[in-house]
Amino acid sequence: MSPLSEFRLEVLTLPVTDVDRAVGFYTAQVGFTLDVDYAPHDGFRVVQLTPPGSAASIQLGAGLTGAAPGSARDHYLVVADIEAAHRELAGHGVPVSALRHKKSVDWQGDFAPGADPDRRDYASFFGFADPDGNTWIVQERGHAAR
């Protein structure tokens, strides 16, 4: 059996209504870096933005997708300190949900409020949505390694 080819996730496309509003949200409020803003003709514009520390980016624009604005759901962002990330985004006016964590080690779908007391990887979360309703989940991993 031959080894599998590498498949690197590089870009996720988000459907938005107002490109400039979305760019402002993701750069000024969420802290993504603007990499590309390219509009070679009317009807087509691609904007690429990268979360801090990420190898993958998002793109949004005009003429990129037929998906309905706000239909992208539950893309994950991973942070080493969920409480700091929650404070930072909330402080920049991002409408974040409350922190929650998996209530049990053998998770049965039950959540408890706040960050996981033991700061276990993959156990603490919060969410937010962009102005169009595309949703994100922020998850903690690597807190103990800090």
C-alpha positions in Angstrom: 0.0 0.0 0.0 1.4 3.4 -1.0 1.4 6.3 1.5 -1.4 8.7 1.3 -0.9 12.1 -0.3 -0.9 15.1 2.0 -4.1 17.1 2.0 -3.7 20.4 3.8 -6.8 22.5 4.5 -5.9 26.0 3.4 -9.1 28.0 2.8 -12.7 27.9 3.9 -15.2 30.0 1.9 -17.8 32.0 3.9 -20.9 33.3 2.2 -21.6 36.9 3.2 -24.0 39.7 2.2 -21.7 42.7 2.6 -18.0 42.0 1.9 -16.8 45.3 3.5 -18.8 44.7 6.7 -17.5 41.2 6.9 -13.9 42.3 6.4 -14.3 44.9 9.1 -15.7 42.3 11.5 -13.0 39.7 10.9 -10.1 42.2 11.0 -11.0 44.8 13.6 -13.1 42.6 15.9 -11.8 39.0 15.6 -8.2 39.9 14.7 -7.7 38.1 11.5 -5.0 39.4 9.1 -6.1 40.7 5.7 -4.0 38.7 3.1 -5.7 39.5 -0.2 -8.4 41.8 -1.5 -8.6 41.2 -5.2 -11.4 42.4 -7.5 -10.4 42.1 -11.2 -13.8 43.1 -12.5 -17.4 43.9 -11.4 -19.1 40.8 -10.0 -16.0 39.1 -8.6 -14.0 39.9 -5.5 -12.0 37.6 -3.3 -10.8 38.6 0.1 -8.6 36.2 2.1 -8.1 36.5 5.8 -6.0 34.4 8.2 -6.6 33.9 12.0 -3.5 34.6 14.1 -1.2 31.6 14.2 -3.2 29.6 11.6 -2.0 27.8 8.5 -5.6 27.9 7.1 -7.5 31.0 6.0 -11.0 32.1 5.2 -12.1 33.7 2.0 -15.2 35.8 1.3 -16.3 38.0 -1.5 -18.5 38.3 -4.5 -19.0 35.6 -7.1 -17.3 32.9 -5.0 -20.1 30.7 -3.9 -23.8 30.0 -4.4 -24.2 29.3 -0.7 -26.7 31.5 1.2 -25.1 34.2 3.3 -24.8 33.0 6.9 -25.1 29.3 6.0 -21.5 28.3 7.1 -21.8 26.5 10.4 -19.6 25.6 13.3 -16.0 26.0 12.0 -13.6 25.6 14.8 -10.9 27.9 16.0 -8.5 26.4 18.6 -6.8 28.5 21.3 -4.5 27.7 24.2 -6.4 29.9 26.7 -10.2 29.8 26.3 -10.8 32.4 29.0 -8.4 34.9 27.5 -9.8 34.4 24.0 -13.3 34.9 25.3 -12.4 38.1 27.1 -10.5 39.4 24.1 -13.3 38.8 21.6 -16.0 40.1 23.9 -13.8 43.2 24.6 -13.8 43.9 20.8 -17.6 43.7 20.6 -17.9 40.2 19.2 -21.2 38.6 20.4 -19.7 35.6 22.2 -21.7 32.9 23.9 -21.0 31.9 27.5 -18.1 29.6 28.2 -19.1 26.0 28.6 -17.3 22.7 29.1 -18.0 19.0 28.8 -19.5 17.9 32.1 -18.2 14.4 32.0 -15.0 12.7 30.8 -17.0 10.2 28.7 -19.0 13.1 27.2 -22.7 12.3 26.8 -23.6 15.7 25.4 -23.9 17.3 28.7 -22.3 20.7 29.3 -21.6 22.8 32.4 -20.9 26.5 32.6 -17.4 28.0 32.5 -14.1 26.6 31.4 -13.2 23.0 32.2 -11.8 23.0 35.8 -9.0 20.7 34.8 -8.4 22.5 31.5 -8.6 19.2 29.6 -7.9 19.5 25.8 -11.0 19.6 23.7 -13.3 20.2 26.7 -14.0 23.9 26.8 -15.9 26.0 24.2 -17.7 29.2 23.3 -19.2 30.3 20.1 -19.9 33.4 18.1 -21.4 34.4 14.8 -20.4 37.0 12.2 -22.8 39.7 11.1 -24.4 37.3 8.5 -24.8 34.5 10.9 -21.9 32.2 9.9 -21.0 30.5 13.2 -17.7 29.6 14.9 -16.8 27.4 17.8 -13.7 28.3 19.8 -12.2 25.3 21.6 -9.3 25.1 24.0 -6.4 22.8 23.4 -2.9 23.0 24.8 -3.6 25.0 28.0 -1.4 22.7 30.1 1.5 23.2 27.7 1.5 27.0 28.2 
